[in-house]
Amino acid sequence: MRRARWLAPWKDSAEKPVIYHCVTRVVDRRFAFEKEDKEKFRALMRMQEDFTGCRVLAYCLMSNHIKAAA
């Protein structure tokens, strides 16, 4: 069973940011990312950072899933 989500005590504060942990998986656990695909994904992720103002603090890009803290 999933645990309740923990919210940072400063979530409504303008002084400190909220950190999100994001995970995405590929359908049927297929391998979707080759080396050149990973580079394209990194470029798209950085473009989204610039567009949204959201900063990616850490990420792990694997062949069949992605984990990120933003």
PyMOL commands that set and color helices and strands:
alter all, ss='L'
color gray80, all
select helices_A, chain A and resi 27-29+35-52
alter helices_A, ss='H'
color red, helices_A
select strands_A, chain A and resi 21-25+58-61+65-69
alter strands_A, ss='S'
color yellow, strands_A
deselect
rebuild
show_as cartoon
